[in-house]
């Protein structure tokens, strides 16, 4: 998960850690709260309580994929411009 901007990369990775911690806290708190109600109830509540953290992880991964796609498009554009310049130079020489 490397981006060109170190600050942006650090921020996204930090927020991903926070999101996973939020999901883990939701799961653990539901386990300890609903353990006396049975395993099925505990599993359902663990899923419900972990959902906000998991949605946050999903959102951050989507944003990260968008930044990586943007960087790749910039590299491709730069290479295409260099290729165009070299073709123009060769056509002018002939």
N, C-alpha and C positions, 0 to 999 in steps of 0.2 A: 504494500500500500504506500508506495513512494510517489510523491508528487514533487513538482519542481519547487514549489513554495514550501519551505520547511515549516513556516508558521502554520499554514493551512493544513499541512500533513499532520503536524502535532495536534492541532485543534480537533481534527476529525478523529484521529486515533484516541485522543483523550475522551471525546464524547462517546465513541464506541465502547470504551471501557466503562464509562458511566452507565450507558444503556444496558450492557451485560450485567453490571452490578445491580441495577434496578430490577432486572428480570430475576436475578438470583435472590434478591431480598424478597421479592414478591412470592417466589416459590417457597423459600424457607419460612416466611411468616405464615403462609397458609398451612404449611405442614404442621407447624407448632400450634397454630390456632385451632385447626380442624382435625387434629389427630384422633380425638375422642369420638368423632362422628363416623369414622369408618374410612376405609381406604378409597372407596369410590368418591365419596364426598371430598376427601382430601385432594384427590387427583383433579377433580373438576375445579375446585377452588384454586389449586396451584396453577392450572391453565389460565383461569380468569385473572388471577393476580399477576401473572407473568406477562400477560398480553401487552400492557403499555410499554414495558421494556423491550419486548420483542418487536413491536411496531417501530419503536425508536431505532432499534438496530437496523431494521429493514429500510427505514427512511435514510439513515446515514450511509448505508451501503449503496443505495441508489444514487445519492449525491456524490459519493466517491467514484462510482462507475462513470457518472457524467463528467466529472473533472478529468478522469483518465481518458475518456473518449475525446474530450476537448483537446487535451495535450497531444494525443495521437493525430488528430486532424491538423493541428498546427504543424507538427513534424512533416506530415504528408504534404501540406501546402508549401512549406519551405522547400522540400525536395522537388516538388513539381515546378516551382518557380525557377530553381537552379537548372533543372532539366530544360525548361523553356529557353532560358538565357543561353545555355550551351548550344541548343539547336539553332537559335537565332544567329549566334556567332559563326557557326559552321556554314549556315546558308549565306551569310554575308561574305565569307571567304571565297565561296565558289562563284 
